[in-house]
Amino acid sequence: MAGVEEQPRNINSRLENLRNLAPAERMGRVAKATSLGAAERAAFNAGALPIALANGMIENVIGTFELPIGIATNFTVNGRDYLVPMAIEEPSVVAAASYMARIVRKCGGFQTSSSAPMMRAQVQVLGVTDVYGARARVLKERTAIIAAANSRDKVLISLGGGCRDVEVHVFEHTPVGPMLAVHLIVDVRDAMGANTVNTMAETVAPIIEKITGGTVRLRILSNYADLRIARAMVSVTSDALQTDEYSGQRVAQGIVEACAFAIVDPYRAATHNKGIMNGIDPVVVATGNDWRAIEAGAHVWAARSGRYTSLSNWELDGNGNLVGTLEMPMALGLVGGATKTHPAARAALKILGVQSAQELAEVTVAVGLAQNMGALRALATEGIQKGHMALHARNIAIVAGAAGDEIEKVAAALAADHDVRVDRAKDVLEKLRS
C-alpha cells in the first residue's frame, strides 16, 4: 500500500501555448516535464488497455471504451506545481480549469488541507429489543472488536493504518423493527479502502451477533466518507478578475451572487455542484479511482443539513478579495483496483506526482474549486454558452463530417459567427471543400 514512486517536483505547470499544439506535440511536452517513459506515453494511445487485461478487470468483457484525456495546466497547490490529467468527454472543462488556475496562480495558488484517510464499515444488526442496552454492550467490547478487525490486515497495520474506533448508531423505528448500525472507523492509508473495511466488517459480524443477541445482515462500507474530508481555498484580487468588458469588482460580486443562488435553491445547487464535479470526476477517472463513490459522498455531504445546498462558498473579504472554499468527502486511493492495473491510470498518477492518497484528494478538490470558479465567472458575465459553444464547435464540425485539418477550420468559422449548429457546419464544410 505504499504510495507511487517518488517523483521530482521541479515541474512548471505553466505550459504556455499547449492548446495550440498537435496531440503528439502536447504529449511530448508533458512527457518531458514529468519524465514519462516510452511505455507510459504509450499508455495513452488508442487500444493501450489490452483486451486480456480488461477481461480480468470486469465481467463479460467485449472490448474497451475510450474517453479523451487532457492535461489541466497552471495548477499551483500549496506552493507546488501540478499537471493534472483529466478524462472527460465534455468540451470546455479542461480549458476552464486551466484558465482559472492561471488566474489563481498569480494570487498565490490554491491552499489545501485534509483529514486522515478514515473510512466507515457498517454492520447492520436486527432482532434486538433492548437496542440501547445492546449499544452499551458493544461499546464495552470495543477493544476486542478492534483487535478482531485488525487481525485480518497485517499489511495495513504495518503501514500505520487499521481500525481505530467503534461507533454504534440506534434506529428505534424502522420498517423492519429496531435496528443497530455498528460502525468500524478504519484508517486505510493510501487505499480507497472498500475491500479492507468490507473484510473487517465480515470478520467482526459473529462477535457482534454474540454481544447483541441479534442477527447481522449487511456488512459493507459507507461511501459517505464524512471523516475523510479534503478542503481547498483561494483568495483572488479583483484586479486578477478584470476583463475587457467587466471590472474585477463586478466579476467578484457576480460570483458571490451566483453562489448565493446555489446556497438557497436546490434546483440551482444541483447544477452548481455538477459543475464542481465536472472538475473532480475527470481526475478521479483518469487515476483509476471510483467516481461513483465520490459522487455519492459529495451529494450526501451537500444535503447533510437536511436540505441540499452548494458544496462551495464564495465571499468577499475586508479588502475586496474574492475568497472561495470547497470542503467535501474525498475517498481516493493510490493502490488497489484500476489504479494499479490500468496502464493509463498508472501513467496519470506519474504525471501528477502525488505521494499519498491525501495529496491526491487535495489536488482533486482544488481542480473542483477551479472548475466552479470558471463556471460562476462565465455565468456572472457573458453567460455560459459563449465559451462552451466555441469549444463545442469542434464536436459539431466532426458530426457534420469534417476530418483532419477541416475540423479546426469549420470550428473556427462557427465560433466566429456565434452560430454553432450542425446544418451551419455542413454549409461551411461544403464551401471549404468546393
VEXDREN-2710 file (C-alpha; in Angstrom, 1 decimal):
% VEXDREN-2710
k/r/px/py/pz
1/MET/0.0/0.0/0.0
2/ALA/2.9/2.3/-0.4
3/GLY/2.5/5.5/-2.4
4/VAL/3.5/5.9/-6.0
5/GLU/7.2/6.1/-7.0
6/GLU/9.0/9.2/-5.8
7/GLN/8.8/11.9/-8.5
8/PRO/10.9/15.1/-8.9
9/ARG/8.8/18.2/-8.1
10/ASN/10.6/20.8/-10.2
11/ILE/8.0/20.8/-12.9
12/ASN/6.4/24.1/-14.1
13/SER/2.6/23.7/-14.7
14/ARG/2.6/26.8/-16.8
15/LEU/3.0/25.1/-20.2
16/GLU/2.3/28.0/-22.5
17/ASN/0.6/27.5/-25.9
18/LEU/-0.1/23.9/-25.1
19/ARG/-3.6/24.2/-26.7
20/ASN/-2.1/25.3/-30.0
21/LEU/0.0/22.1/-30.4
22/ALA/-0.9/18.8/-32.1
23/PRO/-1.7/16.0/-29.6
24/ALA/1.6/14.3/-30.2
25/GLU/3.4/17.5/-29.5
26/ARG/1.4/18.1/-26.4
27/MET/2.3/14.6/-25.1
28/GLY/6.0/15.4/-25.8
29/ARG/5.9/18.5/-23.7
30/VAL/4.0/16.8/-20.8
31/ALA/6.3/13.7/-21.0
32/LYS/9.4/15.9/-20.8
33/ALA/8.0/17.8/-17.9
34/THR/7.0/14.7/-15.9
35/SER/9.7/12.3/-17.1
36/LEU/7.3/9.8/-18.7
37/GLY/9.0/6.9/-20.4
38/ALA/8.0/5.4/-23.7
39/ALA/5.7/2.8/-22.2
40/GLU/3.9/5.4/-20.0
41/ARG/3.5/7.6/-23.1
42/ALA/2.0/4.6/-25.0
43/ALA/-0.5/4.0/-22.2
44/PHE/-2.5/7.0/-23.5
45/ASN/-2.6/5.6/-27.1
46/ALA/-5.7/4.0/-28.6
47/GLY/-6.0/0.4/-27.6
48/ALA/-3.4/0.7/-24.8
49/LEU/-5.6/-1.3/-22.4
50/PRO/-5.1/-4.9/-23.7
51/ILE/-8.3/-6.9/-24.0
52/ALA/-6.8/-9.7/-21.9
53/LEU/-6.2/-7.2/-19.1
54/ALA/-9.7/-5.7/-19.5
55/ASN/-11.2/-9.2/-19.3
56/GLY/-9.5/-9.6/-15.9
57/MET/-10.9/-6.3/-14.6
58/ILE/-14.6/-6.8/-15.1
59/GLU/-17.1/-9.4/-16.3
60/ASN/-18.5/-10.2/-19.7
61/VAL/-15.9/-8.0/-21.5
62/ILE/-16.5/-7.4/-25.2
63/GLY/-14.0/-4.6/-25.7
64/THR/-12.9/-1.2/-24.2
65/PHE/-14.4/2.3/-24.3
66/GLU/-12.2/5.3/-24.6
67/LEU/-12.5/8.9/-23.3
68/PRO/-10.3/11.8/-24.3
69/ILE/-7.7/12.6/-21.7
70/GLY/-6.4/16.1/-21.4
71/ILE/-4.0/18.0/-19.2
72/ALA/-5.1/20.9/-17.0
73/THR/-2.2/23.3/-16.7
74/ASN/-1.2/26.2/-14.4
75/PHE/-2.1/24.5/-11.1
76/THR/-0.2/25.6/-8.0
77/VAL/-1.3/23.8/-4.8
78/ASN/0.4/24.6/-1.5
79/GLY/3.2/26.1/-3.4
80/ARG/3.8/23.1/-5.6
81/ASP/3.1/22.9/-9.3
82/TYR/0.9/20.1/-10.8
83/LEU/0.0/19.0/-14.3
84/VAL/-3.5/17.4/-13.9
85/PRO/-4.7/14.6/-16.1
86/MET/-8.5/14.8/-16.8
87/ALA/-10.5/12.1/-18.6
88/ILE/-13.8/13.6/-19.8
89/GLU/-15.9/13.9/-23.0
90/GLU/-17.4/17.4/-22.3
91/PRO/-15.8/20.4/-24.0
92/SER/-14.6/23.5/-22.1
93/VAL/-13.9/21.7/-18.8
94/VAL/-10.1/21.3/-19.2
95/ALA/-9.8/24.8/-20.7
96/ALA/-11.9/26.4/-17.9
97/ALA/-10.0/24.7/-15.1
98/SER/-6.6/25.6/-16.7
99/TYR/-7.7/29.3/-17.2
100/MET/-8.9/29.7/-13.6
101/ALA/-5.8/28.0/-12.3
102/ARG/-3.8/30.6/-14.2
103/ILE/-5.7/33.4/-12.5
104/VAL/-5.3/31.8/-9.1
105/ARG/-1.6/31.1/-9.7
106/LYS/-0.9/34.8/-9.9
107/CYS/-2.6/35.2/-6.5
108/GLY/-0.6/32.5/-4.7
109/GLY/-2.3/29.4/-5.9
110/PHE/-4.7/27.0/-4.1
111/GLN/-4.3/26.3/-0.4
112/THR/-5.5/22.8/0.7
113/SER/-5.7/20.5/3.7
114/SER/-7.3/17.2/4.5
115/SER/-8.2/14.9/7.4
116/ALA/-6.8/11.4/7.9
117/PRO/-8.0/8.7/5.4
118/MET/-10.7/7.3/7.6
119/MET/-13.4/5.1/6.2
120/ARG/-16.5/3.5/7.8
121/ALA/-17.7/-0.1/7.7
122/GLN/-21.3/-0.7/8.7
123/VAL/-22.6/-3.8/10.4
124/GLN/-26.4/-3.9/10.4
125/VAL/-28.0/-5.7/13.4
126/LEU/-31.7/-6.7/13.6
127/GLY/-33.8/-8.6/16.1
128/VAL/-32.6/-6.7/19.2
129/THR/-35.3/-5.4/21.5
130/ASP/-33.0/-3.6/24.0
131/VAL/-31.2/-1.6/21.4
132/TYR/-29.7/0.8/23.9
133/GLY/-28.5/-2.0/26.1
134/ALA/-27.0/-3.7/23.1
135/ARG/-25.3/-0.5/22.1
136/ALA/-23.7/-0.3/25.6
137/ARG/-22.6/-3.9/25.4
138/VAL/-20.9/-3.4/22.0
139/LEU/-19.1/-0.3/23.2
140/LYS/-17.9/-2.2/26.3
141/GLU/-16.3/-4.7/24.0
142/ARG/-14.8/-2.0/21.7
143/THR/-11.2/-3.2/22.3
144/ALA/-11.9/-6.8/21.4
145/ILE/-13.8/-5.8/18.3
146/ILE/-11.0/-3.5/17.1
147/ALA/-8.5/-6.3/17.7
148/ALA/-10.5/-8.8/15.7
149/ALA/-10.9/-6.3/12.8
150/ASN/-7.2/-5.6/12.8
151/SER/-6.3/-9.3/12.8
152/ARG/-7.3/-9.5/9.1
153/ASP/-4.9/-7.0/7.5
154/LYS/-1.3/-7.2/8.8
155/VAL/0.0/-5.2/5.8
156/LEU/-2.3/-2.2/6.7
157/ILE/-1.3/-2.4/10.3
158/SER/2.4/-2.4/9.3
159/LEU/1.9/0.8/7.3
160/GLY/0.3/2.6/10.3
161/GLY/-3.3/2.1/9.4
162/GLY/-6.1/-0.1/10.9
163/CYS/-9.3/0.0/12.8
164/ARG/-9.3/2.9/15.2
165/ASP/-12.7/3.1/16.8
166/VAL/-16.2/1.7/17.0
167/GLU/-19.5/3.6/16.9
168/VAL/-23.0/2.3/17.4
169/HIS/-26.0/4.1/15.9
170/VAL/-29.5/3.3/17.1
171/PHE/-32.6/3.3/14.9
172/GLU/-35.6/2.6/17.1
173/HIS/-38.3/2.8/14.4
174/THR/-37.7/1.3/11.0
175/PRO/-39.9/-0.7/8.6
176/VAL/-38.3/-3.9/10.0
177/GLY/-38.2/-3.0/13.6
178/PRO/-35.5/-1.7/15.9
179/MET/-32.0/-1.7/14.3
180/LEU/-28.4/-1.1/15.3
181/ALA/-25.7/0.0/12.9
182/VAL/-22.2/-0.7/14.3
183/HIS/-19.5/1.4/12.5
184/LEU/-15.9/0.4/12.3
185/ILE/-13.7/3.5/11.9
186/VAL/-10.7/2.5/9.8
187/ASP/-7.6/4.3/8.7
188/VAL/-7.0/2.9/5.2
189/ARG/-3.8/4.8/4.5
190/ASP/-3.2/5.1/0.7
191/ALA/-6.1/2.8/-0.3
192/MET/-9.6/3.8/-1.2
193/GLY/-10.4/1.2/1.4
194/ALA/-13.6/-0.6/0.2
195/ASN/-12.1/-4.1/0.3
196/THR/-10.3/-3.5/3.6
197/VAL/-13.3/-2.3/5.5
198/ASN/-15.7/-4.8/4.0
199/THR/-13.4/-7.6/5.1
200/MET/-13.2/-6.2/8.6
201/ALA/-17.0/-5.9/8.8
202/GLU/-17.4/-9.5/7.9
203/THR/-14.8/-10.5/10.4
204/VAL/-16.4/-8.9/13.4
205/ALA/-20.0/-9.8/12.5
206/PRO/-20.2/-13.0/14.5
207/ILE/-18.7/-11.2/17.5
208/ILE/-21.3/-8.5/17.3
209/GLU/-24.1/-11.1/17.0
210/LYS/-22.9/-12.8/20.2
211/ILE/-22.7/-9.5/22.1
212/THR/-26.0/-8.1/21.0
213/GLY/-28.1/-11.3/20.7
214/GLY/-29.3/-10.0/17.4
215/THR/-28.9/-11.1/13.7
216/VAL/-26.4/-9.4/11.5
217/ARG/-27.5/-8.7/7.9
218/LEU/-25.4/-6.1/5.9
219/ARG/-21.7/-5.8/6.4
220/ILE/-20.5/-3.1/4.0
221/LEU/-18.6/0.1/3.7
222/SER/-20.3/3.5/3.6
223/ASN/-19.5/5.7/0.7
224/TYR/-20.4/8.7/2.8
225/ALA/-16.8/9.3/3.9
226/ASP/-17.6/12.1/6.3
227/LEU/-14.4/11.6/8.2
228/ARG/-12.2/11.7/5.1
229/ILE/-12.5/15.4/4.1
230/ALA/-10.4/17.4/1.7
231/ARG/-10.5/21.2/1.6
232/ALA/-9.4/23.8/-0.9
233/MET/-9.3/27.6/-0.6
234/VAL/-8.4/30.5/-3.0
235/SER/-8.1/34.2/-2.5
236/VAL/-8.2/36.3/-5.7
237/THR/-7.7/40.0/-6.1
238/SER/-10.3/42.0/-8.0
239/ASP/-7.5/43.1/-10.4
240/ALA/-6.9/39.5/-11.4
241/LEU/-10.6/39.1/-12.3
242/GLN/-10.9/42.1/-14.6
243/THR/-11.8/41.6/-18.2
244/ASP/-12.2/43.9/-21.2
245/GLU/-15.9/44.1/-20.6
246/TYR/-16.2/43.9/-16.7
247/SER/-14.4/45.4/-13.8
248/GLY/-12.8/42.9/-11.3
249/GLN/-15.2/44.1/-8.6
250/ARG/-18.2/43.4/-10.8
251/VAL/-16.9/39.9/-11.6
252/ALA/-16.2/39.1/-8.0
253/GLN/-19.6/40.3/-6.8
254/GLY/-21.2/38.3/-9.6
255/ILE/-19.5/35.1/-8.5
256/VAL/-20.7/35.7/-4.9
257/GLU/-24.2/36.4/-6.0
258/ALA/-24.3/33.3/-8.3
259/CYS/-23.1/31.1/-5.4
260/ALA/-25.8/32.6/-3.1
261/PHE/-28.4/31.3/-5.5
262/ALA/-27.0/27.8/-5.2
263/ILE/-26.9/28.1/-1.4
264/VAL/-30.6/28.8/-1.1
265/ASP/-32.1/26.9/-4.0
266/PRO/-31.7/23.1/-4.6
267/TYR/-32.6/23.4/-8.2
268/ARG/-29.7/25.7/-8.8
269/ALA/-27.5/23.7/-6.3
270/ALA/-27.8/20.6/-8.4
271/THR/-26.3/22.2/-11.5
272/HIS/-23.8/24.2/-9.4
273/ASN/-22.5/21.1/-7.8
274/LYS/-22.5/19.2/-11.1
275/GLY/-20.1/21.9/-12.3
276/ILE/-17.8/21.2/-9.3
277/MET/-17.9/17.5/-10.2
278/ASN/-17.0/18.4/-13.8
279/GLY/-13.6/19.2/-12.4
280/ILE/-13.4/16.4/-9.9
281/ASP/-14.7/13.4/-11.7
282/PRO/-12.3/13.6/-14.7
283/VAL/-9.3/13.4/-12.3
284/VAL/-10.9/10.5/-10.4
285/VAL/-11.5/8.6/-13.7
286/ALA/-8.0/9.4/-15.0
287/THR/-6.4/8.0/-11.9
288/GLY/-8.5/4.8/-11.9
289/ASN/-10.5/5.7/-8.8
290/ASP/-14.2/5.1/-8.2
291/TRP/-16.0/8.2/-9.4
292/ARG/-19.4/6.8/-8.4
293/ALA/-18.3/6.7/-4.8
294/ILE/-17.0/10.2/-4.9
295/GLU/-20.3/11.5/-6.5
296/ALA/-22.4/9.6/-3.9
297/GLY/-20.4/11.0/-1.0
298/ALA/-20.4/14.6/-2.4
299/HIS/-24.2/14.8/-2.7
300/VAL/-24.9/13.3/0.7
301/TRP/-22.4/15.9/2.1
302/ALA/-24.3/18.6/0.3
303/ALA/-27.5/17.5/2.0
304/ARG/-26.1/16.9/5.5
305/SER/-28.1/19.8/7.0
306/GLY/-31.3/18.2/5.8
307/ARG/-31.5/20.5/2.8
308/TYR/-29.5/20.1/-0.5
309/THR/-27.2/23.1/-1.0
310/SER/-23.9/24.3/-2.5
311/LEU/-20.7/22.4/-1.9
312/SER/-18.7/25.6/-2.2
313/ASN/-18.8/29.0/-0.7
314/TRP/-17.7/32.3/-2.3
315/GLU/-17.5/35.6/-0.4
316/LEU/-15.6/38.9/-0.3
317/ASP/-13.1/39.6/2.4
318/GLY/-12.5/43.0/4.1
319/ASN/-10.1/44.0/1.3
320/GLY/-12.5/43.2/-1.5
321/ASN/-10.7/40.0/-2.5
322/LEU/-12.8/37.1/-3.7
323/VAL/-12.4/34.1/-1.4
324/GLY/-13.6/30.6/-2.4
325/THR/-13.7/27.5/-0.4
326/LEU/-14.7/23.9/-1.1
327/GLU/-14.9/21.1/1.5
328/MET/-16.1/17.6/0.8
329/PRO/-15.5/13.9/1.3
330/MET/-12.8/12.6/-0.9
331/ALA/-12.1/8.8/-0.7
332/LEU/-9.3/8.3/-3.2
333/GLY/-6.6/5.7/-3.4
334/LEU/-3.2/5.2/-4.9
335/VAL/-3.2/1.4/-4.6
336/GLY/-5.7/-1.4/-5.4
337/GLY/-8.2/-1.7/-8.2
338/ALA/-7.7/0.1/-11.5
339/THR/-5.1/2.5/-10.0
340/LYS/-2.6/-0.4/-10.3
341/THR/-4.0/-2.5/-13.2
342/HIS/-4.8/0.2/-15.8
343/PRO/-1.7/1.4/-17.6
344/ALA/-3.1/4.8/-18.3
345/ALA/-4.1/5.3/-14.6
346/ARG/-0.6/4.5/-13.5
347/ALA/0.8/6.9/-16.1
348/ALA/-1.7/9.6/-15.0
349/LEU/-0.5/9.2/-11.4
350/LYS/3.1/9.6/-12.5
351/ILE/2.1/12.9/-14.3
352/LEU/0.5/14.2/-11.1
353/GLY/3.5/13.1/-9.0
354/VAL/1.4/12.8/-5.8
355/GLN/2.9/10.9/-2.9
356/SER/-0.2/10.0/-0.9
357/ALA/-3.9/9.5/-1.2
358/GLN/-4.4/12.6/0.8
359/GLU/-2.3/14.7/-1.6
360/LEU/-4.3/13.3/-4.5
361/ALA/-7.5/14.2/-2.7
362/GLU/-6.3/17.8/-2.1
363/VAL/-5.3/18.4/-5.7
364/THR/-8.5/16.9/-6.9
365/VAL/-10.6/19.3/-4.7
366/ALA/-8.5/22.2/-5.9
367/VAL/-9.5/21.3/-9.5
368/GLY/-13.1/21.2/-8.5
369/LEU/-12.9/24.6/-7.0
370/ALA/-11.2/26.0/-10.1
371/GLN/-13.9/24.5/-12.3
372/ASN/-16.6/26.0/-10.1
373/MET/-14.9/29.4/-10.3
374/GLY/-14.8/29.2/-14.1
375/ALA/-18.5/28.3/-14.3
376/LEU/-19.6/31.0/-11.9
377/ARG/-17.4/33.6/-13.6
378/ALA/-18.9/32.8/-17.0
379/LEU/-22.5/32.8/-15.6
380/ALA/-21.9/36.1/-13.9
381/THR/-20.6/37.8/-17.0
382/GLU/-21.1/36.8/-20.7
383/GLY/-23.1/33.6/-19.9
384/ILE/-22.1/30.0/-20.0
385/GLN/-22.7/29.4/-23.7
386/LYS/-20.2/31.7/-25.3
387/GLY/-17.1/29.9/-24.3
388/HIS/-18.7/26.5/-24.1
389/MET/-20.1/26.6/-27.6
390/ALA/-16.9/27.9/-29.1
391/LEU/-15.1/24.8/-27.8
392/HIS/-18.1/22.6/-28.6
393/ALA/-17.8/23.7/-32.3
394/ARG/-15.1/21.1/-32.9
395/ASN/-17.6/18.3/-31.9
396/ILE/-20.2/19.8/-34.2
397/ALA/-17.7/20.0/-37.1
398/ILE/-17.0/16.3/-36.7
399/VAL/-20.7/15.5/-36.6
400/ALA/-21.0/17.4/-39.9
401/GLY/-18.4/15.2/-41.5
402/ALA/-15.2/17.3/-41.2
403/ALA/-11.9/15.4/-40.9
404/GLY/-8.3/16.3/-40.3
405/ASP/-7.5/20.0/-40.8
406/GLU/-11.1/20.6/-41.8
407/ILE/-12.2/20.3/-38.1
408/GLU/-10.4/23.3/-36.8
409/LYS/-11.3/25.4/-39.9
410/VAL/-15.0/24.6/-39.7
411/ALA/-15.0/25.1/-35.9
412/ALA/-13.3/28.5/-36.2
413/ALA/-15.9/29.6/-38.7
414/LEU/-18.8/28.5/-36.4
415/ALA/-17.2/30.2/-33.4
416/ALA/-16.6/33.4/-35.3
417/ASP/-20.3/33.6/-36.4
418/HIS/-21.5/32.6/-32.9
419/ASP/-23.7/30.0/-34.8
420/VAL/-22.7/26.5/-33.6
421/ARG/-25.2/24.2/-35.4
422/VAL/-24.7/21.0/-37.5
423/ASP/-26.6/22.4/-40.5
424/ARG/-24.4/25.5/-40.4
425/ALA/-21.3/23.4/-40.1
426/LYS/-22.3/21.4/-43.2
427/ASP/-22.7/24.6/-45.1
428/VAL/-19.2/25.8/-44.0
429/LEU/-17.7/22.4/-44.9
430/GLU/-19.3/22.3/-48.3
431/LYS/-17.9/25.8/-49.1
432/LEU/-14.5/24.8/-47.7
433/ARG/-14.3/21.7/-49.9
434/SER/-15.5/23.5/-53.0
END
